[in-house]
Amino acid sequence: MNIRLIQVFLFYTASAFLIQSIAYAILHEIVPNGIVFGALYRMFLYHYQHPYQYIAVISLTYGIMGATGIFCLRHLKWKQKTTIGFILVSTTILASIPGGILWKIHDMQAGFFPSGERFLPDLSWGASTGLQVGWAIALLSFPYNVISWISGYWVARYGFQLYDFQRRDRR
C-alpha cells in the first residue's frame, strides 16, 4: 500500500476530528441548552449523547474522500476548488451511511435490539435511513455545519499544497 496515501488519509482524518471536536466543544458551551447538532421531529437524539462518535464517522469519511480527491481526481482537468467542493459534498452525503448504522447501534444499546435474523436488515435500514436524512441533519446543524465546511475547505486546500502532486508529477 502506498505510504503517501496513508499519510494523506491520516492527515485529513486527524485534522477534521481535531477541528470538529474543538468546534463542537466551544459551541456546546455557548449555544442555548448546548444543542449543537440539528435533529428531525421525534428523532431519538443519540448524536447528542455520543457526539464524538458521530464526529469520528464524519472525520473518517472526510479522510477517505480527501485521499481519494488527491490521488484519483488530481489528473482530471477540474480546478482545485471544484475537487474540494466534491470532497465536502460527498463527505456530507456518504458519512450519512455509517452515521445511520451508528445510530442503529446506539438504538440497540438503548434496548431496541432486533431479534435473530432481523439484525442485518435492521442495520441495513439504518444505513438507508442515514443516507435519506443524514444530510438534512447536517444542514440543520447551524452554525456547526458552516464551521465544519469552511475548515474542511481550508484543510483540503492545505492538504493539496502539502502533498503537491501536480508539481511533483511534472518532474
N, C-alpha and C positions, 0 to 999 in steps of 0.2 A: 504494500500500500504506500502511496506517495506521502512522504513526511510533510510536505508543504500543504497538502490537502488537510491533514490532521491539524497542523498549526493554524490554518485559516479557520477551520471549524471551531477549534478551541478558543481562538481569539474572539470570534463573533459570539459564541455561546457565553463565554465568561463575561465579556463586555456587556452584553444585553442583560444577563442576570444581575450583574452588579448595579448597573444604571437603573434598571426597572425596580429592583429591590429598594434602592435608596429613594427613588421617586415615590414608591408605594409607602415607605415608612414616613416620609415627610408629609405626604398628602393625608395619610391616615391620622396624623396628629392635627392637621389644620382644617380639614373639611368637616362640615357638620356631621355629628354622630360617627365619624371615622369611616364613612361609606365612600370608598374609592372606586369600586367596580360597579358597573351597571347591572341590572337584573330585569328579568321579564316577570310579568304579573304571575303570582302564585308559584314562583320557582323556588325550590329549595336552594338556599344560599351557601352551598358548600365552598364556593370560591371566597366567601367572607371568612370562613373558618380556617381554610388552608390556602391563604393567598400565595405563599412562596412556592407551593407545588404547581400551581397554575402558571406562575411566572416562570418556573423552570421549564414547563412544557413549551411555552412560547419561546423561551431563550434557546432551547434545543432545536426547535423548528427554524428559528432565525439562523442558527449556526449552520444547519443543513442547507437552507436556501442561500445564505451568504456564500458558503463554499461552492455551491452549485453555480451561483452567479459568476464568481470569479473564474472558476475552472471551465465551465461549459459555455457561458454566454459571452465571454470576452472576445471570441472570434467573430461574433456577429457584428454587423455594422451599426448596431444600436449605440446610442450615446450612453455614457455612464449614468446619467440621471434617469434614463429610461430603464436601464438594468436595475438600478437601486429601487426605483418605483415598483418594478416587477417583484423584487425581493420582498419589499414591505407588504404589498398587497397579497402575494402568495403566502407569506408567513401568516398573515392575519387569517386567511381562509383555511390553510392547511393545518394550523395549530388548533383549529376548532375540532378536528377529528380526534386527536389524542386527548384534547380537553374534554370532549364528550365522554370518552372512555373513562377518564379520571373522575368525572362527575358521577358516572355509574358506579365506580369502585367506592366512592365516598357514600353513595346511596346505599350500597351493600353494607358498608361499615355502620351505617345508621340503622340497620336492621331489615332493610328491604332486599333480602338475598333471594334470588330466584332458585327454584328447586331443580335439581338434576339437569336434564337436557336443555333447560331454558337459559342456562348460564351464558353460553356463547351467543345465542341470539339476543340476549339482553345487552351484552357488551356491544354487539353489532348495532343494536338500536341506539345505544349511547353515542357511538361514532357517527351514525347517520343524523341523529338529532343535533349533535355538536356541529356538524357541517351545515345544517339548516339554520341554526340560531346562534352559533358561537360568534360569528362576525357581527351580529346585531348587538350582542352583549359588549363586544369590543367598541362598537360605535357609541353605545350608551355610557361608556366608562370615561366620560369627560371630567376633568382635563387630563386624566392619566393617559388616555389614548394619544392625545396630541403630544404630550411629553415623550411617550414611547416612540411615536413615529418620527418626531424631529430628531431625537437621539439616535434612533435606528438609522436614519438617513446619514447623520454625521459619522456614526461608527462604520457604516458600509463605505462611505466615501474615504474615510481614513484607511480602512482595510484595503481598498483598491489602490491607494497610494503606497501603503506599507508593502503590499505584495504586488508591486507594479509589474504585472506580467506583460503588458503591452510593450513596454520599453525593453524588458529582458528578452522577449520573444524575437525582437528585431535584431538582436546582436548575433 
